[in-house]
Amino acid sequence: MNYFRQIYYEMKHQRMMTWVSISGTAFAIFLVMAFVMADQLNSVEVAPESNRSRILVASGFHVKNQKGMDSSTTGLNLDIARKLYENLEGVEILSYINAFNDNCDVNIPGQEIFTMAPKSVDDEFWNIYDFTFIDGRPFDEAEVKSDAKLVVLTKSAARSLFGEEKVAGREIEVDAYPFRIVGVVEDVNPLLTSSFANFYKLCNIASIKNDDPHFGSANAVMLLKEGVSPESVKMQVENRYKMIQSELGKEGYEAVYHGQPYTSEEVGIGGYGSNNDPDLDSHKKIQWIIYSILILLPAINLSSMTRGRLRHRVAEIGVRRAFGAKRNSIIRQIFGENLIITFLGGILGLLFSIIFVWLASSMFFSMSGGALEPSLEIVNARPDLGMLFRWGNFFWALIFCFALNVLSATVPAWRASKVEPAEALSFAR
């Protein structure tokens, strides 16, 4: 309680210094948490990607010939995809989706045409991602095998086309071909690149002709069993690359392994292609360097402010020392008081960072992890507030507040505790 009284006293008699300290702390936490939120969005688990930590994505294939010439593309030949990714130990569900998703013209026959972003998926896709159906149902296995022309719309797409959501069973045209609607799902945030689309077309990868022996239209999405690590699956896939290499070597080709399949975090950071690896380690190192700079620089300034506040309390500290107060008790009190000020600034900084990242999301997030064509909806995407305000972020804010408190209060508290009573009282006069 004495800490709170002292803080109230300082706010009342040293308003400028106290509020400058709170503002400085808020600004430091604001900067750090803005970067933390942007980074964590690549791994935050939110519907329909509630199982992100268990989802792996495989896209692309890279081969070299005897002359060292590279060939690569986003999609795999289905035969090679099956050799690499089917029957892996620890994989619960495997889905094949089309690697190429060009924007489509969608309309009710004879009415206004809308340009929409599709995703071509099979029946297992709906078992990996937890979409909320507000009408109808997903595709089933029999429909995929028959290669029927079916779609699932998002709520916003249904409203744009029909002005309502309950439209299962009706027909639309996609690039002038008739498709039947079997279901309608809740909208997906465009920042969730692995699951976002305006509508979902039924896709049977096996029916797509692949003349190339290596490349095709297949991407694989896997849901791991509970407790299975991505690294264990990657090791199995790497071994299968070696087996494929023994076959391709006879044809004069070399298959190059690039760390697939990728975790949601690796997909989120982007910066990779079919012939280069995602560099998650370097990304994390850069992030920690940024965090350290954003904490250390404000800590130096806040340390000076703390020292300035304590100069006005030299006489008080001297009196306490004269009456037998131990140095440790003075240090603990100063740390406690500074922690309260830091915590107040941290809460303000966390709130400001959530608002800022939500309003200025285009500065932090890119769509590099997706395979969809750019659209205004994608470019102007904002994270939902639920994606930003997570208890994990609140925990990180507390950690950074504590670190800032230790860095900014250690030297001033140590110096204040060494003040001799006679010197302090003479300074007060």
N, C-alpha and C positions, 0 to 999 in steps of 0.2 A: 504493500500500500504506500510505503514511503517513496517508492520509485514514481508512482503516479502523481503523488503530491509534488515531488520535485519537478516532474515534467510540466505539471500545471503551473508551477511557480515560474519556470523558465519561459513558458509560452506567454505568461503574463508580463514578465519583466524583461525578457530578451526575445521579443516577438520576431524581430528581423532575423537573428541568427538561427532560431529554432525552425522557423518556416523555410529558411533557405536550406537548412539541413534536410528537412523533410522533402522539399522540392528536389534537391540534388539526389536523394535516395530514390525518389519516385522516378526521376529521369533515367537513372542507371538501371533500375529494375525493368522499366519500360523498354529500354533498348535490348536488354538481354532476353526478356520474355518474348519479344516480338520475333527474335531469331529462333528461340526454342519452339514457339508455336508453329512457325513455318517449317521447321525441321520435323517436328513430331507429326505433322499432318500426313507425312509419308507412311506412318505406321499406326496412326490412331484407328481404333476399331469402332466403326460406326456402320449401321445398316446402309446398303446391303453388303458391306464388306466387314461384317462383324467378326469374321474369322481370319483377319488379315495375317496374323502371326502364323497361321497354318496353311496359307495359300502360296503356291509357287507357280510361276509363269515361265513357259519356255517359248521363245520366239527366235527365229533366225537360224541360219546354217552357213558355215564358212568352210570352203575347200580351196586347196591350192593344187595346181597341176605340177608336173615335173619341171616346167620352166619357171616356177615360182609365181605364176600369174594367179591373182586372187579372184574368187567368185563368191558372192554372198548375197543373201536376200532375207527379208523378214520372215517369209513362209518356208515351211519344210515340205518335202515330198512326204505323203502320208505313210508310205512304207518305212521310210527312215524314222519318222516320228514315232511309229509304233515300236520299232526296234529300240529306240532310245527311252521311251517313257511308259510303255505298258508293262504291267505286272511288277512295278517297283515295290520293294518291301517298305512298308510304312505309309504308302499312299492309299487313302480311303476311297477317293473319287477322282476319276480322270475325265476331263472334258476336252473336246476338240472344237476350236472356233476358227472362223475365217480370219486370216491375218490381214486382209485388205478390206477396208470399210470406207468406200467413197460416199460422200453425201448423195442423197437420193431426192428425187422429186416425188412428193407424196400428195395424193388428193383423193377426194370422193369423186367418182366418175362424173365428169362434166362440170366440176366446181373448181374453186381456187386451188392453185398448186402451192405447196409449202416445201421448202428445202429443209431436210431433216438429216440428222446423223444416225446411221444404223449401226448395229452390231449383229453379226451373223453367228448364231450359237446353236448348240444341240440341246438335247433334253437334260443331260447331266449338268449343264451350266447352272440350272435353277436349283440344283442340290448343293452347289458350292457357295453361291451367293444367296443371302436371305432376303429376297425381294418380298414386298408386301403387295399381294394381289387384292385389288379393290373390285375387280370383276373378272369372271372367267378363270382361266387356269394356264399353266405353262404347257410347252410341247411334251408329248410323250414319245416313247421309243418307237412305237409303230409309225407314228407320223414322220419321224426323222428317217426311218428306213424307206418310207414311200416318197421322201423328198417333196412333200406337199408344200404349197405356197401359203404359208401361214405366218402371222406376225403377232407379237405382243406389243401393245402401245404403252407409253407412259401416260400418266394422267394429263399432263399439259398438252401432249400430242393429241390425245382424244378430244380435249376441249377445243383445240385449234381447229380440228377437222369437223367435229360434230356438235360442238357447243355443250357437250355433256360427257360423263365418264363411263356410264354403263353402255358399252358399245360392243361387247363380245358377241360374235356371230355375224357382224356386219362385214361389208367388203370395202376395200380401198384399192387404189392403184399405186404401185411403187414402180417408178420409171416406166409407166404405161402398162405394167403387167398386173393382173388382178390378184389380190391377196385377201385371205379371210382372217379376221381378227379373232383370236382365241382367248385373249386376256388383256387386262389393263393393270399396270403396276404403279405404285407411287413413284414420283420423280426421283431421280438420282442426281446428287450434286456433281457437276462436271469435273470437280477436282478429284473425284474418285474415278480415276482414268480407266481402271480395269473393268469397271461395271457400268460406266456411264454410256448412255445412248438415248436418242429420242424414241426409237423403237427397235425391236429385236426381231430379226428375220430367222426363220428356221433354216438351219444349214446342215446338210449332210456332206461332210468333207469327202467321204468316199465316192460321192457322185461327181466331184469336180475332177476333170481330166488333168493329169499332170504328165506332160510329155518329157519334162526334164527328170533325169534320174535322181537328182539331188534336191531340187527346189520345187516348192509348190505353194499351197494356200493354207497349210495347217499350222496352227499354234496350239500348244497344249496348256491347260490350266489344271492344277492338281490341288486337292485338299488333303493335307496330311492327317494321319491319325493323331489322337491326343498323345502328347509326350514325345513325338518323333521330331528330331531336329532337322532343319533344312540341310545341314552339312552332311548328314548320313545319306540323304537322297542324292545330293550333289556327287558324293563319292561313287555311288552306284552308276550314275549317269556318266561320270568320267570314265569308269571302267568299260561301259558300253561303247563309248567313243573309241576306245582302244580296240574293241572287237570289230567295230565298223571299219576302223582304219585298216585292219588286216584284209578286209574285202576290197576297200577302195584302193589300197596300195597296188593290187594286181591290175587295176585300171589306170594307174598312173596318177592317182589323186591322194591328197592328204587332208583328213578331216581335222579342223582346228577347234579345240574345246575352249569355250569362253566363260566357264563358271556357271553354266545353266544347270537347272532352272533357277530363275531369279526370285528372290523374296519380294514382298510388296515394298519394302524399304528401298531395295535396289532399283525396282521399277520406278519408284517415286522420285529418286534423285536424278534419273535420266543420265545423259552424258555418255551413252553407249550406243553401239549399233550392232549389226549382225557380224561385224568383224573386229570388234573391240569390247573389252570387259568393262562393267561398271566398277568404279573405284570407290567402294564404300569406306574403306579405311582412310583414304586421303580426305574424303568428304568430312568424316568425323574429326580428323585432326584439325582441319581448317575451322570447323565449328568451334572446337575447344579453344583454339587460338583467339577466335573472335570473342568468345565468352570471357576469356581471361583479360583481354584488353578492355572490354566494356565494363569489367568489374574493377580492375586495377586503377584505371585513370580516375573514375569518380571517387574511389577509395582514398586516393591521395588528396583530392580536394576536400572531401568530407573530413579527413583527418585534421586538416588545417582549421576547418570550421569547428570541430569538436574542441581543439586546443583553444580556439578563441572563446568558446562558451565557458571553458573551465577557468580562463583568466579572471573572469568575474566572480569566481567562487574560491579564489585563493584563501581569503580570510576564513571562509566557512571550513575549508579543508584544514587550515591551521588550527582552528579551535577544536575540531574533532581530533586532530593529532595530539593536541595538548591534553585532552581528556582521555587519552589512552587508546584511541582508535588505531587498529592495526592497518598496515599498508594493504594487506589482502582484502580487508573489508571495504576500503576506499575503492580499490580496483574493481571489486565485484559490483559495487553500487554504480560506478561510472559505466561499466559494461552493461548493467541492467537498464539504466536510464537510456543509454545510447541504443540498446536493442529495441526499446519501445518506440523511439523516434524512427529507427530504421524500419521497424515493422509497419508503422503507420505509412511511411513513404512507400514501402513495398506493396501494400494493399492498393494504394492509389496508382502505383506504377503498373500493377497487374491489370487493373480495370482499364487504364488508358491503353495498354498494349492490346487488350482484347478488342476494344473499339477501333483502334487504329488499324490493326491487321485486318479486321473485317471490312473497314471502309477502303483501305488501300491494298487490297489483296493482290492486285496485279503486280505490285512491286516485289512480292515475296514468292508467288506460286507460278509455276510454268506447267504447260501441258506436255512436256517432253516425254512423259512416260506413256502417253496414249498413242493409239494408232488411228485416230480419227482426224478428218480434215478440220482445219480451224473454222470456227463460226463465231458470230457475235456472242452467242450463248456461252461458248467455251472461253472466249477471250475475256468476257466480263464476269466470269464466274467468281463467286464469293463463298468462303467457307460458312457453313451454318454455325451459329453461335455455340451450339452443342459440340461442335468439332473443336472449338477453341477453349471453352471453359470446361476443362477437365480437372479432376482432383489431382491428377498427376502434375499438371501445370501449377496448381496451387502449392503442391509440395516443393516443386523446383523453385518457386518464388521464395518460399521460406528458407530453402537452402542458400540461395543467393543473398537473401537478407542477412542471414547469420554470417556468411563469409564477408559481406560488406561491413558488418558490424565489427567483426574481429580485426579486419584490415584497417578500418578507420579509427578504432578506439584504443588499440593496443598501446601505441606510443604515447598519446596524450594521457591515458590512464596511468601508465607507468611513471611518467614525469610528475603527474599530480600527486601520486602516492609518496614521492620522494621529497616533497616540500617539507622543510623543517618548520615547527610551530612558530619560533621566534621570527624567522624570515617572513612567513606568511602574514603574521600580525603586523609587522613593520611595513609590509607592502600595502596592507589595508589602510594604514594611516596616511 
